[in-house]
Amino acid sequence: MEGIDYHGRERSRAEFDVEEMKIVWAGSREVFEVSDRIGRLVASDEGFRKDNRTMLSRKDLFKNTLRKATYAWKRIIELRLSEQEAAWLRAYIDEAAFTDLHWGMFVPAIKGQGTDEQQQKWLPLAHKMQIIGCYAQTELGHGSNVQGLETTATFDPQTDEFVIHSPTLTSSKVAFASSGHCLDPPLHQSLYQSLRNLWWPGGLGKVSTHAVVYARLITGGQDHGVHGFIVQLRSLEDHLPLPGITVGDIGTKFGNGAYNSMDNGVLRFDHVRIPRDQMLMRVLQVTREGKCVHSNVPRQLIYGTMVFVRQTIVADASTALSRAVCIATRYSAVRRQFGSQNGGPETQVIDYKTQQSRLFPLLASTYAFRFVGQWLKWLYMDVTQRLQANDFSTLPEAHACTAGLKSLTTSATADGIEECRKLCGGHGYLCSSGLPELFAVYVPACTYEGDNIVLLLQVARYLMKTVSQLVSGKQPVGTTAYMGQVSDLMQCQCAVQRAEDWLNPNVILEAFEARSARMSVACAQNLSKFANQEEGFAELSIDLVEAAVAHCQLIVVSKFIDKLKEDIPGKGVKRQLEILCNIYALYLLHKYEGDFLSTGVITPKQASLANEQLRSLYTQARPNAIALVDAFNYTDHYLGSILGCYDGNVYPKLYEAAWKDPLNDSVVPDGYQQYIKPMLKQQLRNARL
């Protein structure tokens, strides 16, 4: 049984060069070579084993995570890995840890908001892991509303210090995502209501020695808004919390394993004093006398970091969804149900159109999100260069664009992972499928870095502003440039007469542009009927969210189409991407058919033709399905799924894994004598329950 490739026949049917598709997926040959080498390095190292993770207790899981993180740092030093290689190594270890926040939030915050002197002081310590940092912004009562933060940093001119204080329970800093210990039972319900839409950065509960803390800057009794401060939390000698600091983990989170490897924490300050120079002062400085002085660095420069973070989240969405799709696709080719003729094999589940109609749009989405994520990298570089040149013209559009794409991709990915679990039938519910843990790890992305509905409402505000400015002749830019042709888009008629007409990218693009423009204009017209615009915005928020979704889907479709205009080498590679692009676009058209019909963009007949073409596209994608997920180039270690194993030898591995469960350590279960036997022998009266 070993050594047999049960997907061999599927792989032989591929109509394109898989190796070249791997380069397209990675973004460049250089990135592919680095990621491939590091992925194999991690997979071959027993020190990074993770197959027993979901069976560990919380304490054992956390301790093992500490071991892995330290071992990873040791290997990074021994192998002299570059910053890029080290990042790939941490990614392929595939375990949420305090290092994620240290490298992903703490270090970038100092780089982006610290002065040159502050960077020279703190970054060498952070880069050598001589201090471990986290990012403490979210409070018990404030998440998306950063301006509502209650923690204060009051300047004391007599001692040249800031006094950090948490004035209320709801100003307690919390660090991503544990189901809570109830800090005060009577407050349980109100705490739940304040917690449910928050992002809590991790690493705080048990590990971090320092934090970038966001607090309200107060000097001379005046509130200057929220600013960042570097605060030491624990002693560098014995790791005990410093005076005035209450800190701990906030409890077990959703799922087995999953994010429970992270020490997400709660933090309270009781008049903690820090030196004045530990306020991050790149944009605003506080003098010895307590005066606030703005530097010559534009405040908007910090928003470049936000674009970078959201670009990373979109890229992460494509990775998470691709893992789930890889598992579901491979298992759908292994699993056979019904359809046996004359005693022959049953039909592969992947050959059923109902399976294809659920699976292939998700496969197309992984590539769509990958390409829009690659485009966002370019956008980040463009915005950064413009900001450095004091050009802020594209910032509002970039903010709206990244907010919307973060919302769209993370929601679709979370839903897609769960759909992949259902596509795998009962076995998808097993932890050994990899899907339950993948889902539990990923779903917080719908909340952190901005609640997804809140972000869509931000996009809607920008769209409403864009529509209102059309009257004055101001031309929209970037991803809203199509609004400049709003007059034509309000009147255009879809030219589709045959199913094949839907393969024309110009036809698809016009349909998505017209739908988005008409929904935005309709919202703007309805909004104008309200005397109070904010009341109108609240009343029409459902319609506004739908308009924002339409706009964001247009961005993804248009960037996929733009990708196909590039010179893409490799036999059959571009052809497969064209098929996937059309599947993604026509699936959205089918799913949101009501939008396209109600706005008059298409007719019912044209909607029917789109569905007909979509079915044909599923048939064209079918022979290439396994090869398309092979192009993700994931090792079995990283995928972490028996159902998605590369060789397809699923059932023997499932059977073997079952016997490794701790419950099977004994034939007769613990508790038999105490509980089961008294019940069987009708001796419950004497049982010690």
Salt bridges, closest charged atoms under 4 A:
ASP5 OD1 - ARG11 NH1 2.76
GLU10 OE2 - ARG13 NH1 3.83
GLU10 OE2 - ARG622 NH2 2.79
GLU19 OE2 - LYS22 NZ 3.17
GLU20 OE2 - ARG29 NH2 3.44
ASP36 OD1 - ARG40 NE 3.05
ASP45 OD2 - ARG75 NE 3.81
ASP51 OD1 - ARG49 NE 2.41
GLU78 OE2 - LYS74 NZ 2.58
GLU78 OE1 - ARG75 NH1 2.84
GLU85 OE2 - ARG37 NH2 2.75
ASP94 OD2 - LYS50 NZ 2.52
ASP94 OD2 - ARG53 NH2 3.76
ASP94 OD2 - ARG323 NH2 2.81
GLU95 OE1 - ARG53 NH1 2.96
GLU95 OE1 - LYS68 NZ 2.73
GLU139 OE1 - HIS142 ND1 3.63
GLU139 OE2 - LYS173 NZ 3.45
GLU150 OE2 - HIS142 ND1 3.53
ASP156 OD2 - ARG273 NH1 3.00
ASP160 OD1 - ARG276 NE 2.52
ASP160 OD2 - ARG288 NE 3.82
GLU161 OE1 - ARG273 NH1 3.08
ASP223 OD2 - ARG216 NE 2.78
ASP249 OD1 - ARG58 NH2 3.06
ASP270 OD1 - HIS271 ND1 2.84
ASP351 OD1 - ARG622 NE 2.58
ASP382 OD2 - ARG386 NE 2.97
ASP391 OD2 - ARG386 NH1 2.93
GLU418 OE2 - ARG421 NH2 2.73
GLU419 OE2 - ARG358 NE 2.68
GLU419 OE1 - LYS422 NZ 3.58
GLU437 OE2 - ARG53 NE 2.80
GLU500 OE1 - ARG498 NH1 3.32
ASP501 OD1 - ARG498 NH2 3.24
GLU534 OE1 - ARG461 NH2 2.89
ASP562 OD2 - LYS559 NZ 3.80
ASP562 OD1 - LYS565 NZ 3.56
GLU566 OE1 - LYS563 NZ 3.26
GLU578 OE1 - ARG575 NH1 3.66
GLU593 OE1 - HIS590 ND1 3.75
ASP595 OD2 - ARG515 NH2 2.97
ASP630 OD2 - ARG11 NE 2.52
ASP630 OD1 - ARG330 NH2 2.78
ASP647 OD1 - LYS653 NZ 3.11
GLU656 OE2 - LYS660 NZ 3.78
